[in-house]
Amino acid sequence: MKKVDPTFYKRADEHIHLSNKQVSEKISRGMISASHLYSAARFNAYVSASSFNSAKELTEAKEATLKYFMEEYKSMLEENLDDYILNFSKYLKPRN
């Protein structure tokens, strides 16, 4: 993973804690994950759009923007899956 600022993981942990608090008998982890993923996409679209002066500029940069975020997400997901593979029994309880 690329070098990150000192509060990167603290901010990420705050999002994770919020997601964990939302899990209940009626709202599954999968449903929370879908909402979390949507909110990240929505916020990233906003951040991307706000760096341009027009819809035309944003349209011209759309493919490059998609490629950037897809590659970043894949890298981060792969890093975290590898962490869970290495620490599976430490992080998760066996399912019955």
Backbone as a chain_set.jsonl record, in Angstrom:
{"seq": "MKKVDPTFYKRADEHIHLSNKQVSEKISRGMISASHLYSAARFNAYVSASSFNSAKELTEAKEATLKYFMEEYKSMLEENLDDYILNFSKYLKPRN", "coords": {"N": [[0.834, -1.189, 0.0], [0.364, 2.288, -0.596], [2.155, 5.067, 0.877], [0.605, 6.524, 3.666], [-1.222, 9.214, 5.278], [-0.787, 10.304, 8.737], [-3.268, 10.019, 10.129], [-4.839, 8.347, 8.657], [-5.596, 5.56, 9.103], [-6.984, 5.846, 11.487], [-9.217, 7.373, 10.709], [-10.365, 5.545, 8.912], [-10.941, 3.443, 10.697], [-12.944, 4.675, 12.223], [-15.08, 4.718, 10.408], [-15.453, 1.974, 10.119], [-16.165, 1.267, 12.751], [-18.631, 2.62, 12.951], [-20.09, 1.203, 10.999], [-20.062, -1.37, 12.168], [-21.613, -0.836, 14.446], [-24.101, -0.555, 13.295], [-24.972, -3.053, 12.576], [-27.409, -5.519, 13.135], [-30.066, -7.709, 14.291], [-31.909, -7.376, 12.293], [-30.589, -6.049, 10.292], [-28.162, -7.035, 8.24], [-24.602, -7.837, 8.054], [-23.889, -7.898, 5.379], [-25.787, -6.184, 4.217], [-25.08, -3.789, 5.46], [-22.503, -3.547, 4.464], [-23.065, -3.13, 1.734], [-24.326, -0.607, 1.844], [-22.24, 0.897, 2.888], [-20.32, 0.657, 0.87], [-21.705, 1.932, -1.199], [-21.888, 4.538, -0.126], [-19.183, 5.245, -0.074], [-18.652, 5.238, -2.817], [-20.381, 7.291, -3.625], [-19.343, 9.512, -2.214], [-16.752, 9.578, -3.291], [-17.346, 10.13, -5.961], [-18.345, 12.713, -5.656], [-16.019, 14.029, -4.618], [-14.303, 13.693, -6.803], [-15.761, 15.01, -8.881], [-15.817, 17.593, -7.849], [-13.302, 18.526, -8.347], [-13.144, 19.47, -10.864], [-14.013, 21.9, -13.446], [-16.239, 21.762, -15.014], [-18.996, 19.794, -16.319], [-18.267, 18.692, -18.705], [-15.448, 18.492, -18.53], [-15.317, 16.644, -16.441], [-16.594, 14.465, -17.645], [-14.723, 13.878, -19.636], [-12.665, 12.944, -18.06], [-13.694, 10.733, -16.883], [-13.262, 7.89, -17.422], [-10.55, 7.557, -16.68], [-10.755, 8.273, -14.022], [-12.482, 6.293, -13.026], [-10.826, 4.057, -13.463], [-8.683, 4.625, -11.731], [-9.943, 4.585, -9.13], [-10.955, 1.958, -9.096], [-8.612, 0.43, -9.25], [-7.345, 1.235, -6.882], [-9.231, 0.357, -4.949], [-9.19, -2.415, -5.433], [-6.534, -3.024, -4.73], [-6.532, -2.319, -1.991], [-8.517, -4.038, -0.997], [-7.373, -6.511, -1.592], [-5.075, -6.401, 0.032], [-6.279, -6.399, 2.58], [-7.726, -8.818, 2.543], [-5.581, -10.617, 2.399], [-4.48, -10.098, 4.905], [-6.539, -11.088, 6.542], [-6.415, -13.773, 5.793], [-3.92, -14.501, 6.82], [-4.404, -14.07, 9.52], [-6.717, -15.366, 10.287], [-7.845, -17.117, 12.344], [-7.365, -15.562, 14.539], [-8.848, -13.231, 14.131], [-11.498, -14.07, 13.632], [-14.212, -16.033, 14.888], [-14.801, -19.561, 14.917], [-17.361, -20.826, 12.741], [-20.391, -22.478, 13.459]], "CA": [[0.0, 0.0, 0.0], [1.092, 3.545, -0.662], [2.317, 5.779, 2.141], [-0.625, 7.228, 4.046], [-1.035, 10.228, 6.306], [-0.832, 9.725, 10.089], [-4.617, 9.746, 10.651], [-5.556, 7.533, 7.675], [-6.218, 4.375, 9.704], [-7.951, 6.313, 12.499], [-10.453, 7.721, 9.988], [-10.95, 4.292, 8.413], [-11.502, 2.736, 11.847], [-14.202, 5.332, 12.601], [-16.105, 4.212, 9.486], [-15.676, 0.567, 10.467], [-16.921, 1.237, 14.014], [-20.007, 2.996, 12.627], [-20.704, 0.062, 10.311], [-20.289, -2.426, 13.152], [-22.727, -0.431, 15.314], [-25.354, -0.645, 12.551], [-25.354, -4.458, 12.415], [-28.405, -5.977, 14.106], [-30.793, -8.895, 13.837], [-32.671, -7.026, 11.094], [-29.706, -5.49, 9.279], [-27.002, -7.916, 8.168], [-23.304, -7.265, 7.658], [-23.923, -7.706, 3.929], [-26.555, -4.967, 3.928], [-24.242, -2.664, 5.896], [-21.418, -3.459, 3.486], [-23.592, -2.515, 0.508], [-24.519, 0.823, 2.125], [-20.911, 1.486, 3.069], [-19.72, 0.732, -0.459], [-22.416, 2.982, -1.931], [-21.507, 5.854, 0.406], [-17.825, 5.519, -0.549], [-18.763, 5.595, -4.238], [-21.03, 8.607, -3.72], [-18.402, 10.529, -1.757], [-15.66, 9.658, -4.263], [-17.874, 10.838, -7.133], [-18.377, 14.125, -5.265], [-14.64, 14.527, -4.55], [-13.808, 13.756, -8.176], [-16.479, 16.062, -9.617], [-15.481, 18.926, -7.33], [-11.975, 18.954, -8.787], [-13.264, 19.936, -12.244], [-14.764, 23.141, -13.637], [-17.441, 21.561, -15.821], [-19.409, 18.414, -16.58], [-17.481, 18.247, -19.856], [-14.146, 18.056, -18.012], [-15.555, 15.419, -15.68], [-16.869, 13.418, -18.631], [-13.456, 13.527, -20.279], [-11.812, 12.259, -17.085], [-14.463, 9.663, -16.252], [-12.61, 6.578, -17.526], [-9.333, 7.586, -15.861], [-11.204, 8.312, -12.633], [-12.949, 4.939, -12.715], [-9.658, 3.18, -13.404], [-7.956, 4.939, -10.497], [-10.648, 4.09, -7.948], [-11.038, 0.499, -9.172], [-7.298, -0.11, -8.908], [-7.122, 1.487, -5.457], [-10.085, -0.536, -4.18], [-8.673, -3.771, -5.582], [-5.315, -3.106, -3.938], [-6.89, -2.283, -0.572], [-9.246, -5.268, -0.686], [-6.401, -7.6, -1.615], [-4.259, -6.26, 1.243], [-7.073, -6.801, 3.745], [-7.987, -10.261, 2.452], [-4.336, -11.279, 2.78], [-4.384, -9.965, 6.359], [-7.486, -12.049, 7.136], [-5.893, -15.115, 5.552], [-2.834, -14.717, 7.772], [-4.87, -13.929, 10.907], [-8.109, -15.81, 10.305], [-8.292, -17.619, 13.652], [-7.236, -14.461, 15.499], [-9.899, -12.236, 13.881], [-12.842, -14.629, 13.527], [-14.56, -17.229, 15.642], [-15.304, -20.6, 14.017], [-18.817, -20.902, 12.549], [-20.929, -23.82, 13.746]], "C": [[0.879, 1.253, 0.0], [1.219, 4.157, 0.737], [1.052, 6.587, 2.429], [-0.331, 8.242, 5.145], [-1.26, 9.625, 7.7], [-2.229, 9.382, 10.621], [-5.456, 8.876, 9.709], [-6.3, 6.377, 8.334], [-7.22, 4.753, 10.792], [-9.278, 6.654, 11.833], [-11.142, 6.464, 9.471], [-11.606, 3.519, 9.554], [-12.817, 3.356, 12.308], [-15.34, 4.879, 11.698], [-16.454, 2.758, 9.818], [-16.495, 0.459, 11.748], [-18.386, 1.611, 13.779], [-20.728, 1.834, 11.961], [-21.0, -1.066, 11.291], [-21.448, -2.109, 14.082], [-24.073, -0.599, 14.618], [-25.843, -2.082, 12.373], [-26.331, -4.841, 13.521], [-29.057, -7.249, 13.573], [-31.524, -8.622, 12.526], [-31.789, -6.509, 9.959], [-28.398, -6.288, 9.297], [-25.719, -7.164, 7.821], [-23.271, -7.012, 6.158], [-24.669, -6.443, 3.534], [-25.762, -3.724, 4.323], [-23.104, -2.456, 4.9], [-21.876, -2.769, 2.208], [-23.786, -1.01, 0.698], [-23.184, 1.542, 2.237], [-20.227, 1.672, 1.713], [-20.376, 1.836, -1.295], [-21.985, 4.366, -1.439], [-20.088, 6.223, -0.025], [-17.853, 5.941, -2.017], [-19.352, 6.996, -4.405], [-20.058, 9.717, -3.324], [-17.254, 10.69, -2.752], [-16.1, 10.33, -5.555], [-17.907, 12.342, -6.862], [-16.966, 14.725, -5.257], [-14.072, 14.684, -5.952], [-14.446, 14.912, -8.931], [-16.053, 17.452, -9.16], [-14.094, 19.399, -7.739], [-11.967, 19.454, -10.234], [-14.097, 21.205, -12.31], [-16.046, 22.95, -14.425], [-17.75, 20.073, -15.944], [-18.616, 17.85, -17.749], [-16.106, 17.733, -19.405], [-14.284, 16.74, -17.252], [-15.817, 14.244, -16.613], [-15.585, 12.942, -19.29], [-12.535, 12.734, -19.346], [-12.483, 11.032, -16.473], [-13.747, 8.317, -16.28], [-11.355, 6.511, -16.663], [-9.687, 7.573, -14.375], [-11.689, 6.934, -12.194], [-11.776, 3.985, -12.553], [-8.891, 3.388, -12.103], [-8.647, 4.322, -9.281], [-10.773, 2.57, -7.946], [-9.704, -0.128, -8.767], [-6.998, 0.076, -7.421], [-7.95, 0.522, -4.604], [-9.561, -1.97, -4.247], [-7.435, -3.971, -4.721], [-5.625, -3.165, -2.442], [-7.627, -3.554, -0.153], [-8.282, -6.443, -0.635], [-5.528, -7.578, -0.359], [-5.016, -6.763, 2.469], [-7.45, -8.274, 3.715], [-6.742, -11.053, 2.849], [-4.142, -11.23, 4.294], [-5.314, -10.963, 7.055], [-7.031, -13.485, 6.912], [-4.814, -15.436, 6.577], [-3.315, -14.768, 9.223], [-6.283, -14.444, 11.121], [-8.577, -16.225, 11.703], [-8.185, -16.551, 14.741], [-8.416, -13.485, 15.371], [-11.317, -12.794, 13.974], [-13.013, -15.877, 14.38], [-15.061, -18.279, 14.643], [-16.834, -20.572, 13.944], [-19.27, -22.313, 12.806], [-21.827, -24.296, 12.651]], "O": [[1.989, 1.256, 0.532], [0.48, 3.801, 1.654], [0.505, 7.246, 1.545], [0.674, 8.143, 5.85], [-1.857, 8.555, 7.824], [-2.349, 8.521, 11.492], [-6.651, 8.689, 9.939], [-7.507, 6.23, 8.143], [-8.206, 4.043, 10.992], [-10.34, 6.275, 12.326], [-12.361, 6.331, 9.578], [-12.709, 2.998, 9.394], [-13.716, 2.636, 12.741], [-16.456, 4.674, 12.175], [-17.623, 2.373, 9.795], [-17.419, -0.35, 11.825], [-19.283, 0.987, 14.346], [-21.861, 1.517, 12.324], [-22.079, -1.656, 11.245], [-22.192, -3.01, 14.47], [-25.091, -0.768, 15.29], [-27.011, -2.3, 12.051], [-26.113, -4.529, 14.691], [-28.652, -7.79, 12.544], [-31.736, -9.54, 11.733], [-32.195, -6.528, 8.797], [-27.63, -6.217, 10.256], [-25.747, -6.023, 7.362], [-22.69, -6.023, 5.709], [-24.247, -5.717, 2.634], [-25.77, -2.724, 3.606], [-22.782, -1.324, 4.54], [-21.164, -1.926, 1.662], [-23.448, -0.225, -0.188], [-23.022, 2.657, 1.74], [-19.63, 2.715, 1.445], [-19.697, 2.578, -2.005], [-21.746, 5.264, -2.246], [-19.815, 7.389, -0.313], [-17.166, 6.883, -2.413], [-18.88, 7.785, -5.224], [-19.957, 10.736, -4.007], [-16.827, 11.811, -3.029], [-15.307, 11.03, -6.184], [-17.546, 13.145, -7.722], [-16.74, 15.796, -5.819], [-13.434, 15.691, -6.259], [-13.744, 15.708, -9.554], [-15.939, 18.374, -9.967], [-13.743, 20.555, -7.504], [-10.917, 19.816, -10.766], [-14.799, 21.55, -11.36], [-16.863, 23.867, -14.505], [-16.898, 19.217, -15.709], [-18.325, 16.654, -17.78], [-15.659, 16.673, -19.843], [-13.463, 15.836, -17.404], [-15.309, 13.146, -16.387], [-15.385, 11.743, -19.48], [-11.717, 11.94, -19.811], [-11.89, 10.364, -15.626], [-13.64, 7.665, -15.241], [-11.123, 5.509, -15.987], [-9.002, 6.941, -13.57], [-11.342, 6.466, -11.109], [-11.74, 3.193, -11.611], [-8.495, 2.421, -11.451], [-8.013, 3.619, -8.493], [-10.702, 1.954, -6.883], [-9.678, -1.109, -8.024], [-6.459, -0.823, -6.776], [-7.436, -0.063, -3.651], [-9.497, -2.657, -3.228], [-7.31, -4.996, -4.05], [-5.044, -3.971, -1.715], [-7.383, -4.083, 0.931], [-8.365, -7.278, 0.265], [-5.274, -8.622, 0.241], [-4.452, -7.473, 3.302], [-7.489, -8.917, 4.764], [-6.844, -12.053, 3.561], [-3.693, -12.205, 4.897], [-4.928, -11.603, 8.033], [-7.248, -14.335, 7.776], [-4.8, -16.531, 7.14], [-2.703, -15.433, 10.058], [-6.972, -14.004, 12.041], [-9.596, -15.732, 12.188], [-8.862, -16.646, 15.764], [-8.92, -12.978, 16.373], [-12.24, -12.074, 14.353], [-12.084, -16.665, 14.562], [-15.677, -17.929, 13.636], [-17.513, -20.33, 14.942], [-18.592, -23.26, 12.407], [-22.363, -25.401, 12.729]]}, "num_chains": 1, "name": "protein.A"}
